Amino acid sequence: MRFLTDRKRADGLGSAKTGTDHHWHMMVTSVALVGLVPLFIFTFGAILGSPYEDVIAYYRRPLPAIIAALTLLVGFLHFRKGVQTLIEDYVHGFARKALIIGMICLSYAAAAIAVFAIIRIAL
């Protein structure tokens, strides 16, 4: 029979002290996306189906380029936090750490590539 204290039984199962910060980050990015996604759809829909030259000229204007860059950047940051939560809830052991590191690298790389592409078009 093992004699464990309550603290020993709960060790590793308690608060990581980041739940409030994570929830606040998710709420802020959600609210930002509520405004940005309709703006992105409105600006992207206006140019959808146009020839390549017209699309490039359209995204050289500051407003569509800024809306697209902000939407993609905030979207990938929101994605990172959401997928991190899924991995933390359902994956355990070394795979958990490896997947979280891989997902963070993937989301930041995708965000950087998206913003770089928009900057490249805009300039």
Buried (B, 14 or more C-beta within 10 A) or exposed (E): EEEEEEEEEEEEEEEEEEEEEBEEBBEEBEEBBEEBBEBBEEBBEEBEEEEEEEBEEBBEEEEBBBBBBBBBBBBBBBBBBBBBBEBBEEBEEEEBEEBBEEBBEBBEEBBEEBBEBBEEBBE
